[in-house]
Amino acid sequence: MMDMRQTRSLGMLAVLAALAVLLAGSSPAAAGSVEGLAGWEGDGSRQGYGFVGVGALTPMGTRFTLVTRLSASYLYYNFESSGTSTSVTSPGLTGMMGMRVLLTRGSLAGLGGYETRWEHRRSDAGSDESRMIGGGVLQADADLGLGRRWRGFLFANYAGAAQYFFSRMAVRWQATNLEWKEPVSFFIGIEGVRQGNDESAAAQGGPFLEWSFVPQRLSAALRGGYKDSWSPDGPHRRGAYAGVSVYHRF
């Protein structure tokens, strides 16, 4: 059996291997493209998640694309247990690789990889703990055309280091530029999200607005709505959430 130090070392090697493939795929000689993505979401209860990442898209025939991504993220949340409140901050580094397949009316992707997080916990009882944790990551997403103006989106991610699950369902309506001849397209949508682990969980939903800047191959979205979060031994906290995301293909 491997000890924790060996497991962490293998995890870091997996992340570095993903970075090497990513850099190779993003070289000018590669017959693919590079993508950049970033986002943040938070609420009034000091809970949220931010990330920035880069990926390589390498065609593998007419229908399949090899996707390699490296991202840095920052997860923060708090929970109550036995009358004690604990705040958790967890920056991390994640490497993933997988395949995207082109469907008749959309696409489907599955990725797997590894993440390492530097977790810090502080409770109002006086405890203060920092540790390095690691674990596998599994992710799947689908983008489906539902009509000329409508698209549906499904996304699910499980991060083994924090044992954190995130899922999102969304529907988007294209309000302008149906022929894609203008430089900007505008979209209106609605989303539902379920996320959390055994310490903190949340359910939320609301509208979002999205702009696609066609010549720049750039899209940006603003989202917000109502969120209900809770922990097993604590009360429900209800209020608003807000988020922003950016995607650019180079």
Secondary structure as GFF3:
##gff-version 3
##sequence-region A 1 250
A	DSSP	alpha_helix	4	25	.	.	.	ID=ss1
A	DSSP	beta_strand	33	43	.	.	.	ID=ss2
A	DSSP	beta_strand	48	59	.	.	.	ID=ss3
A	DSSP	beta_strand	64	81	.	.	.	ID=ss4
A	DSSP	beta_strand	84	103	.	.	.	ID=ss5
A	DSSP	beta_strand	106	123	.	.	.	ID=ss6
A	DSSP	beta_strand	128	145	.	.	.	ID=ss7
A	DSSP	beta_strand	150	159	.	.	.	ID=ss8
A	DSSP	beta_strand	164	174	.	.	.	ID=ss9
A	DSSP	beta_strand	184	196	.	.	.	ID=ss10
A	DSSP	beta_strand	201	213	.	.	.	ID=ss11
A	DSSP	beta_strand	218	230	.	.	.	ID=ss12
A	DSSP	beta_strand	237	249	.	.	.	ID=ss13
###
